[in-house]
């Protein structure tokens, strides 16, 4: 997982890649069970994004296929 992300990061300038990683780590996905992880953790990129779409994913905590809420939560 993350192969496409790694390919994209290999061809963009280092500053842009760092910005993509920072933004992707700040965008979180939260399962109804309460487990939260970032887009970066699941192998994705969410950069200069807006809106809060839901994503259908299997939760590693509860094991269920659930709609995860997307939200901005900067680290720190």
C-alpha positions as CSV (number, residue, x, y, z in Angstrom):
1,X,0.0,0.0,0.0
2,X,1.3,3.4,-0.8
3,X,3.1,2.4,-4.1
4,X,1.4,5.2,-6.1
5,X,2.1,7.6,-3.2
6,X,5.8,6.7,-3.3
7,X,5.9,7.1,-7.1
8,X,4.4,10.6,-6.9
9,X,6.7,11.6,-4.1
10,X,9.7,10.4,-6.1
11,X,9.0,12.9,-9.0
12,X,8.0,16.0,-7.1
13,X,10.4,18.5,-5.5
14,X,11.4,17.8,-1.9
15,X,9.6,20.8,-0.6
16,X,6.3,19.8,-2.2
17,X,6.8,16.2,-1.0
18,X,7.2,17.5,2.6
19,X,4.1,19.6,2.3
20,X,2.1,16.6,0.9
21,X,3.2,14.5,3.8
22,X,2.4,17.2,6.4
23,X,-1.1,17.7,5.0
24,X,-1.8,14.0,4.6
25,X,-0.8,13.4,8.3
26,X,-3.2,16.1,9.4
27,X,-6.2,14.6,7.5
28,X,-7.7,11.9,9.8
29,X,-10.1,9.1,9.1
30,X,-12.2,8.1,12.1
31,X,-14.2,4.8,12.4
32,X,-17.6,4.8,14.2
33,X,-15.8,2.7,16.9
34,X,-13.5,5.7,17.6
35,X,-10.3,4.4,16.0
36,X,-8.5,7.2,14.2
37,X,-5.6,7.1,11.6
38,X,-4.2,9.5,9.0
39,X,-4.4,9.4,5.3
40,X,-0.7,9.0,5.3
41,X,-0.9,5.9,7.5
42,X,-3.3,4.2,5.0
43,X,-0.9,4.9,2.1
44,X,-2.7,7.9,0.7
45,X,-2.1,11.6,-0.1
46,X,-4.6,14.3,0.8
47,X,-2.9,17.6,-0.1
48,X,-4.5,21.1,-0.3
49,X,-7.9,19.4,0.1
50,X,-11.2,20.7,1.2
51,X,-14.4,19.0,2.4
52,X,-15.0,16.0,4.6
53,X,-15.9,13.0,2.4
54,X,-16.6,9.6,4.0
55,X,-14.5,6.6,3.0
56,X,-15.5,3.0,3.1
57,X,-12.6,1.2,4.8
58,X,-12.0,-1.8,7.0
59,X,-11.1,-0.7,10.5
60,X,-7.9,-2.3,12.0
61,X,-9.3,-1.9,15.5
62,X,-12.8,-3.4,15.2
63,X,-12.3,-5.3,11.9
64,X,-15.6,-4.0,10.4
65,X,-16.0,-2.5,7.0
66,X,-17.4,0.9,7.9
67,X,-17.7,4.5,6.6
68,X,-14.9,6.5,8.1
69,X,-15.3,10.2,8.7
70,X,-12.6,12.5,7.2
71,X,-11.6,15.5,9.2
72,X,-8.7,17.9,9.6
73,X,-6.8,17.5,12.9
74,X,-3.3,18.9,12.8
75,X,-0.7,17.1,15.0
76,X,0.8,18.9,17.9
